[in-house]
Amino acid sequence: MVTCGYRPGSDVCTDSMRLAMEELTVRGSRGGTRADATAALRAVERGEIQPLIAATGGLDDVPEFFAQLAAGDATGRLVVRPAPA
């Protein structure tokens, strides 16, 4: 399990049976190097990690995305895709 970013005081829940049966490791990290970020992106490309996307929008959606973040209502990544040039 990898989590990027955190909100102090929030709980992270997971299936404890899956942790035990699949002998998974949970590791916390507060930072990383550029190499770590590159390795994580490569794992996403290979399909080893599937990020949770809460919403995808354009630049017009940024104020709403910030409101969701401020309220703690975003349960995944909020992806902004600017219009092509």
C-alpha positions in Angstrom: 0.0 0.0 0.0 1.4 3.4 -0.9 -0.3 6.7 0.0 1.0 10.0 -1.3 0.1 12.9 0.9 -1.8 12.8 4.1 -4.2 14.8 6.2 -3.2 14.9 9.9 -5.7 13.2 12.1 -7.4 11.3 9.3 -7.7 7.5 9.4 -6.5 5.2 6.7 -8.6 2.0 6.5 -7.8 -1.2 4.7 -8.9 -4.9 4.7 -6.9 -6.5 7.5 -7.6 -10.0 6.1 -6.1 -9.1 2.7 -3.0 -7.7 4.5 -2.5 -11.0 6.3 -3.4 -13.4 3.5 -1.3 -11.6 0.9 1.4 -10.8 3.4 1.4 -7.2 2.3 3.6 -4.5 3.8 2.4 -1.1 4.8 5.1 1.6 4.9 4.8 5.3 5.7 6.9 7.9 4.1 7.0 11.6 4.5 9.1 12.4 1.5 11.1 11.1 -1.4 13.7 11.7 -4.0 13.2 12.4 -7.7 14.2 8.8 -8.3 11.5 7.7 -5.9 8.9 9.7 -7.9 10.2 8.3 -11.2 10.0 4.7 -9.8 6.4 5.3 -8.6 5.3 6.7 -12.0 6.9 3.7 -13.8 5.0 1.4 -11.5 1.7 3.2 -12.5 2.7 2.8 -16.2 3.2 -1.0 -15.7 -0.2 -1.2 -13.9 1.4 -2.3 -10.6 -0.2 0.7 -8.9 -3.6 2.1 -9.8 -4.2 5.6 -8.4 -7.6 6.5 -7.1 -8.9 9.3 -9.3 -11.8 11.1 -7.5 -12.4 13.5 -10.4 -10.9 14.8 -13.6 -11.6 18.3 -14.9 -10.3 21.4 -16.7 -8.9 24.7 -15.4 -12.5 25.9 -14.8 -12.9 23.1 -12.2 -9.9 24.2 -10.1 -12.0 26.4 -7.7 -14.4 23.5 -7.0 -11.4 21.1 -6.5 -9.9 23.5 -4.0 -13.2 23.7 -2.2 -13.3 19.9 -2.0 -9.8 19.7 -0.7 -10.4 22.4 1.9 -13.6 20.6 3.1 -11.8 17.2 3.2 -14.2 15.8 0.7 -11.7 14.6 -1.9 -11.4 10.8 -1.6 -8.7 10.4 -4.3 -6.7 12.5 -6.7 -8.3 15.5 -8.4 -6.8 15.7 -11.8 -6.6 18.9 -13.8 -6.2 18.6 -17.5 -5.6 21.9 -19.2 -7.1 22.4 -22.7 -4.6 21.6 -25.4 -2.7 24.6 -26.8 
